[in-house]
Amino acid sequence: MSETPSPHGTFRTEPVSFIRRSGRLSAGQELALERSGGTYVVDVPRAIARTSVDPDYVLDPAAVFGRTAAIVVEIGSGMGECAVAAATARPDVDHLALEVYLPGIAQAVRGAERAGLANLRLLQANAPEVFATALPVASVDEVWIFFPDPWPKARHHKRRLVTPSFVELVARVLKPGGVWRLATDWRPYAEQMIEVISGSDAFAPLVPGSDGTAPRFDGRVLTTFEAKGHRAGREVTDLAYVRTR
């Protein structure tokens, strides 16, 4: 994190939405990107870093999707399992998936191709930068963050995505009444997210009287990653909040 340049020519000082990973594309993934990358992957201007976003760039959802509809933004879409399933189940809703891992982007393109989706787009970029400048104010109906890196060691907690400053970025892009859904299989991180989000007057628990904990969201399919956590005996906590201002 400390070695990644920011859009302003200095190094990033805020947590990023990813860890650096390398990975080769399979032949099928490469072909999918060649065939349909131009359709599904939003090409954004960069600042300095490969996953940065030029702070002058503002995404136009109507132009990207070719229509005006409710928008869900998923941060850290992984291999695209949830995004593809959600877009398939709700063709009336537009889905924007943010991911930096290229094989994940490519696999999501493959899934979108197979399903013939017109309502899914992918953006390879650091989510906080997208939320700070690229997404218009109050333009999003739901934000999903499922299984962000928990950074379990105490000395790494500062790298966690959900911080007070990031809460304000989510509030910036969500419409009043919009919903923020999160899930984690690391209970200490769930407790920290509850504490941080509860400290903002921009959000209230979606389930009245709760601390933000919510029943499992029906729109969150069981991904390969979550199934691996279940096999390891990790229990999942779902959180849901509504934007109040």
N, C-alpha and C positions, 0 to 999 in steps of 0.2 A: 504494500500500500504506500509506503513512504517514498518509493522510487517512481511513482507514476505521475507524470506532469499533469497539471490542471489546465482547464481551458484558458486560464489567465497567464500561462507561461511559468507558473511556479509549481511546486509539488502539491498534490492533493493532501488536504489536512482533515477532510471528513471521511468517514468509512465509505467504502465502495460496496457495490452490490454483488461482488464476486471475489473469487480467489483465482490467481493465475493458473491456468491449466493448459496443457497442450494435448493434442490428440489428432490422429489422422482420420481423414474422411474415408469411409468405405466407398467402394465403387458405386454402389447404389446411391449413397449420399451425394457424391460428386455429380452424378447424372441428374439427380433431383434438383440440385442447385443450378446446373446448366439449363435445365428445362424450365424451371419455374421460380428460380431465385428472383428474377426480375418482377414477378407477380407478387410474391409473398413477402420478400424482404425489403423493408423501407430503407432507401439509401439516404443517409443523413450526412451533412458536412461535419468534418471532425475539427477539433481544436488542435491539440498536440498529440495526446495519447491515442492509441489505436481504437479504444472504446470510448473516447470522449465525444462530446457533442458541442459544436460551435454554439456559443451562448446567444448568438443572433438568430439562430434557427428556431422557427416555431412550426410545429407540425399542424397541418390542416386535416383534421379527421375526415371531413366530407370529401376532400380531394383524394385522400389515401384509400378510403373505402368505397368511394363513388356513390355515397348516400349519406343521409343523416339518420342515425340510430343511437340507441343506448350503447355505451362503451364500457367494456371491462378491460382493465390493464393488469396483467399478471407479471410480477417481478420474479425473475429466476425460474423460467419455464422449463429448464432442464432439457429433456428429450422431447418435450412438447406433448406429452401424453394428456395432461389435464387440459391444455389449451385446445388441442384438436378435439377432444371429447366434448368440451363445453361449447365450442363453436358448432359442432355437429348437432348437439342437442338443442341449441338455441340459435337458429338461423336468423332470427329477428334482432339479435344482439351482435355488435361488432366487438372483436377480441383483439387486443394488441398485446403481444407477448414480448417481454424484454429478457434477453439472454446474451451472454458474451461468449459462450463456448460454441465454436463453430459447428462441431459435430451435432450438438443439440439443435442448433438452428436448422441444419441440413435435415436432421431426422424429422423435425416438425414440418418442414417443407414436404417431405415424403408423405407424411400423414395427411397433410392438407390436400396434396394431389390425389391421394387415394379416395379421400372423402369428397373431392370436388368442391372444396369450401371456397366461398366468395367473401366470407366475413372474418377471416383471420389474417393478420399481418404480424410480421416479426421484425424486431429492431435489435440490432447488436450494439448495445451501448450500456454504459454505467447508469443505473437507474436514478441515483440522486441528481445527476446532471439533467436527465430527461425530465424529471419532476420539477427541477428548479427553473428551467427556461423553455424546454421544447414543448411541453404540453401546455395548452392554454389554461388560464385560470378557470376553475369550476367547469371543466369540460368532460369529466369522467364520472360514470355512475357507480362503479365499483373498482376497488383495488384489491388484488389478491397477492399475498406473500405466503407461500406454502413451503415450509421446511428450509428457511434461510440457514446459512452456516451458523451453528451455535457458538463457535469459538469457545469451547468449554473451559480452557485454562484461564485462570483469573487474569494473568498478564495480557491475555488477548481479548478480554471483554470489550476493550475500546474499539475493536474492529467490528463489533456487531452492527448490523444495519439499522435496527430500530433504536434510535436515539431521540432526544427531545427536538433536535434540529430537523431530523427526518420526519418526525410527526407533523411538523409545520409544513413540510413540503407536500405530504399527503393531503393535509387540509387545504393546501393551495389549489390542488387539481381536482379534488372531489367536489361535486355539486352539493349544496345543502340537502341533507337527507340521504346523501350517498353513503355507501357501506364499505367498510374496510374489513376484509377477512384475512385471518392469519392462522397458521397451524405450525406446530413444532412437536417433535418427539423428544425434546430436551426440556424437562420440567423447569430447571433453573432459568432457562431463557424465557419460558412462558411467564414465569413470575416477574422477570425483569420487564418484559413487554407490557404486562398488566400495569406495573408501577409507572412506567414511562408514559404510556398512553393515557392512563387515568390522571396524570399530572397536567394534561392539556384540557382547557375548556372548549376546545374545538370538537371533542368527541365525547360520546356517551355510550355505554354498553347497549348493544342491539337488543339483548335480552334484559328487560327491566328488572332491577334489583340484583343483577349479577355483577361480578367484578370485570366482566368482559368475556368470561368463559361462556361458550355456546355449544349446543349440540353439533355433532359432525355435520358439515355443510354437504347437502346432497349433490351439489355441483362439483365437489372435489372427488374425482375418481381415485381409485387405489392405484397408485403408480408403482413402478418397480422399486423406486427409492423407499416409499413408505412400507411396502411389503417386506423389504429387507430389514427395516427397523422393527417391524412386528416380530419377525423371526428372532431378532436379537433381544426381544422382551421389552422394547421401549414403548411406552404409552403415549398416545398422541393427545395433545391439548389443542382444541379449536377455540379461537377468539373471534369476536365480531363486534364492531363498533359502528355507530352512525355519526356522520358529520352534523354538528349542531349549529355551526355558525359559518 
